Amino acid sequence: MKILVFGGTRFFGKKLVTRLLADGHDVTIATRGKTTDDFGDAVKRVKMNRESREALFCLAQEQWDVVYDNICFSPQDALYSIAAFRDKVGKYVYTSSLSVYRMRDRALVEADFDPFHYEIVTGSREDFDYGEGKRLAEAVFFQKANFPVVAVRFPIVLGEDDYTGRLEFHINHVQAGEEIGMPNEEAEMGFISSDEAADFLCWVGTKSDIMGPINAASDSVYRLSELMGLIEEAAGKTAIVEEITEDNDDSPFGVEKTYYLDNAKAREAGFEFQDLHKWLPKLVESVIMKKK
């Protein structure tokens, strides 16, 4: 397959490219060119601004079997893609987010956010918060695209290659004896590893006929208190968790209510997810060992 990947030089995007190459696909990476990669001549590269309409139309001079879009954050970005890739792509895989769901306190299913009837408001990334930008981008793709679209809704993605440092935040604070702000330690959260996210994207784009919104998350969840206990055990120190702290001590996982995805639709379609309780403890131990 001839495949275009927006954002394929770091985190799960880079791992996706590795899997696509291993499967023998013809891969082009489109990024701003600020992050180097080690793919060598195995991939083609295009340096571009994802928010540029002109740059997208240049890419759409070619026909693509699959386009992976990991860096679309606004309805305007989505509209540009729809205009550029009209009749030029076999399947468009849009990386969306748990953040499209406003509901809390239970496992969230795809029907809990309906992009097919969500009112579209146009604007760029700066005009919306992250969740609303993702909602509106989904709405644009599903209501206006003339090509097949699948929107993969990920929870927080974790891995040793996580440039956001969200897991490291908690480990660093525990090791330093610093407060961590969490409004509700009994809230449950789900996650997915960067390896599993890449596996899922590869599968949904090249090996599955799934279309529409789809949740992708590891099996099982953690109560935040359990997660902190896991970090305490691995670090050998006690966490100081408070409901209210300074802003810079607020946990990136600090939700007020349970917030996780139901992955039944993807499982029923044939994807086998890992159990969160098997890979997350190993990740915590690995991150801590690298700090010693």
C-alpha positions in Angstrom: 0.0 0.0 0.0 1.0 3.6 -0.6 0.7 5.3 2.8 1.0 8.9 4.0 1.7 9.6 7.7 1.3 13.0 9.2 3.4 13.0 12.4 5.6 9.9 12.1 8.9 10.9 13.7 8.2 10.5 17.5 6.2 8.5 20.0 3.5 6.2 18.7 3.6 7.8 15.2 7.2 6.7 14.8 6.4 3.2 16.0 3.5 3.1 13.5 5.9 3.9 10.6 8.2 1.1 11.8 5.3 -1.4 11.7 4.1 -0.2 8.3 7.6 -0.6 6.8 7.9 -4.1 8.4 4.7 -5.0 6.5 6.2 -3.8 3.2 4.2 -0.7 2.6 5.4 2.4 0.7 5.5 5.1 3.4 5.8 8.9 3.2 6.3 10.9 6.3 4.9 14.5 6.4 6.2 16.7 9.3 7.7 20.1 10.0 11.1 18.5 9.9 12.1 19.4 13.4 12.5 15.9 14.7 15.1 13.6 13.1 14.4 9.9 12.5 16.4 6.8 11.8 14.4 5.4 8.9 17.0 6.3 6.3 16.0 5.6 2.7 13.2 3.3 3.8 10.7 6.3 3.8 10.1 9.4 1.7 9.9 12.7 3.6 7.9 15.8 3.0 8.7 18.9 5.1 5.5 20.9 5.6 3.1 22.7 7.9 0.0 20.6 8.6 -2.1 23.8 8.9 -1.1 24.9 5.4 -3.9 24.4 2.8 -1.4 24.8 -0.1 1.0 22.1 1.4 -1.9 19.6 1.7 -2.9 20.2 -1.9 0.7 19.5 -3.0 0.6 16.1 -1.2 -2.8 15.4 -2.8 -1.4 15.5 -6.3 -0.8 11.8 -5.6 -3.2 8.9 -4.9 -2.9 7.4 -1.4 -4.3 4.0 -0.2 -4.2 5.2 3.4 -3.6 8.5 5.1 -2.8 8.6 8.8 -3.4 12.0 10.5 -1.9 12.2 14.0 -1.6 16.0 14.1 -5.1 17.4 13.2 -6.4 19.5 16.1 -9.1 21.7 14.6 -12.0 21.8 12.2 -10.0 24.0 9.9 -7.3 21.4 9.6 -10.0 18.8 8.8 -11.6 21.0 6.2 -8.3 21.5 4.4 -7.7 17.7 4.3 -11.2 17.1 2.9 -10.7 19.6 0.2 -7.2 18.4 -0.7 -7.7 14.6 -0.6 -11.1 14.5 -2.3 -11.1 11.3 -4.5 -7.4 10.9 -3.6 -7.4 8.5 -0.6 -8.8 5.0 0.0 -9.1 5.4 3.8 -8.4 8.3 6.2 -7.3 7.3 9.7 -7.8 10.2 12.1 -6.2 10.0 15.5 -8.8 11.4 17.9 -9.1 11.3 21.7 -10.9 10.3 24.8 -11.3 14.0 25.3 -14.2 14.1 22.8 -16.4 12.7 25.6 -17.8 15.1 28.1 -19.4 12.4 30.2 -17.7 10.8 33.2 -18.2 8.2 35.9 -18.5 5.1 33.6 -17.0 3.3 30.7 -17.6 5.4 27.6 -18.8 3.8 24.4 -18.5 5.3 20.9 -22.2 6.4 20.8 -21.6 8.7 23.8 -20.2 11.3 21.3 -22.0 11.5 17.9 -19.9 13.4 15.4 -22.4 12.8 12.6 -24.8 15.3 14.1 -22.5 17.6 16.1 -22.9 21.2 15.0 -19.8 22.3 13.1 -18.1 25.6 14.0 -15.1 26.5 12.0 -11.8 27.8 13.4 -8.2 27.0 13.9 -6.4 25.3 16.7 -6.1 28.5 18.8 -9.9 29.0 18.8 -10.8 25.8 20.8 -9.5 23.8 23.7 -8.1 20.4 22.9 -11.3 18.4 23.4 -13.5 20.7 21.4 -11.0 20.9 18.6 -11.0 17.1 18.4 -14.9 17.0 18.5 -15.2 19.5 15.7 -12.5 17.8 13.6 -14.4 14.5 13.9 -17.7 16.2 13.0 -16.1 17.8 9.9 -14.6 14.5 8.7 -17.7 12.4 9.2 -20.2 15.0 7.8 -18.2 16.4 4.9 -15.6 13.9 3.6 -16.3 12.0 0.5 -13.7 9.3 1.4 -13.9 6.6 4.2 -12.8 7.9 7.6 -12.1 6.0 10.9 -11.5 8.1 14.0 -9.4 6.3 16.6 -10.2 7.5 20.1 -7.2 7.0 22.4 -7.0 7.5 26.1 -3.7 8.9 27.5 -0.9 7.1 25.7 2.1 6.0 27.8 5.6 4.7 27.0 9.3 5.2 27.6 9.3 7.4 24.5 6.5 9.7 25.8 7.8 13.2 25.2 5.0 14.8 27.4 6.5 13.2 30.5 3.1 12.6 32.2 4.1 9.3 33.9 7.5 10.8 34.8 5.8 13.7 36.5 4.4 11.4 39.1 7.6 9.4 39.5 9.7 12.6 39.8 7.3 14.1 42.4 7.3 10.9 44.5 11.1 10.6 44.4 11.5 14.2 45.3 8.9 14.1 48.1 6.8 16.7 46.4 3.0 17.1 46.6 0.9 15.7 43.8 -2.5 17.3 43.2 -5.4 14.8 42.6 -9.0 15.8 43.3 -10.2 12.2 43.4 -7.8 9.3 44.1 -10.6 6.8 43.7 -11.4 7.8 40.1 -10.6 5.1 37.6 -8.6 5.7 34.4 -7.6 3.7 31.4 -4.5 4.0 29.3 -2.8 2.5 26.2 0.9 1.9 25.6 2.6 3.6 22.7 3.4 0.2 21.2 -0.2 -0.9 21.4 -1.4 2.4 19.9 0.9 1.9 17.0 -0.3 -1.7 16.6 -3.9 -0.6 16.6 -3.3 2.2 14.0 -1.5 -0.2 11.7 -4.3 -2.8 12.1 -7.2 -0.4 11.7 -5.7 1.2 8.6 -4.3 -1.7 6.7 -5.9 -4.9 8.0 -9.5 -4.0 9.0 -12.5 -2.6 7.3 -13.7 -0.7 10.3 -15.1 2.8 9.6 -16.5 5.5 11.9 -15.5 6.2 15.5 -13.6 3.5 17.4 -12.3 3.4 20.9 -8.8 1.9 21.5 -7.6 1.3 25.0 -5.9 -1.5 26.9 -8.1 -3.9 28.9 -8.6 -3.1 32.5 -8.4 0.2 34.4 -6.5 1.6 37.4 -7.9 3.6 40.3 -5.5 6.5 40.7 -4.8 5.4 44.3 -3.7 2.0 42.9 -1.5 3.7 40.3 0.2 5.9 43.0 0.7 2.7 45.1 2.4 1.1 42.1 4.8 4.0 41.8 5.4 4.1 45.5 6.4 0.4 45.6 8.7 0.8 42.6 10.3 4.0 43.9 10.5 2.9 47.5 9.0 6.2 48.7 5.6 7.4 49.8 3.6 9.7 47.6 2.2 12.9 49.0 -1.2 13.3 47.4 -3.4 16.3 48.1 -6.7 17.4 46.7 -5.5 21.0 46.2 -2.0 22.0 45.3 -0.1 24.6 43.4 -0.9 24.5 39.6 2.5 23.2 38.7 2.0 20.2 41.1 -1.4 19.2 39.6 -1.4 15.7 38.2 -1.9 15.2 34.5 -4.1 12.3 35.5 -6.0 14.4 38.0 -9.7 13.8 37.0 -12.6 14.4 39.3 -14.6 11.4 38.1 -13.9 8.0 36.5 -12.9 8.5 32.9 -12.1 5.6 30.6 -13.0 3.9 27.3 -15.0 0.8 26.6 -13.1 -1.1 23.9 -15.7 -3.8 23.1 -16.3 -2.6 19.5 -12.7 -3.0 18.6 -12.3 -6.3 20.4 -15.4 -7.7 18.7 -13.9 -6.6 15.3 -10.9 -8.8 16.1 -8.2 -6.7 17.8 -6.7 -8.2 20.9 -5.7 -5.6 23.5 -3.1 -6.1 26.3 -4.1 -6.1 29.9 -3.1 -2.8 31.5 -2.0 -4.5 34.7 0.6 -6.5 32.8 2.4 -3.7 31.0 2.0 -0.6 33.2 4.0 -2.0 36.2 6.8 -3.0 33.9 6.8 0.5 32.4 6.9 2.2 35.8 9.9 0.0 36.9 11.7 0.7 33.6 11.3 4.4 33.9 12.5 4.4 37.5 15.5 2.2 36.6 16.6 4.6 33.9 16.7 7.4 36.5 19.0 5.6 38.8 
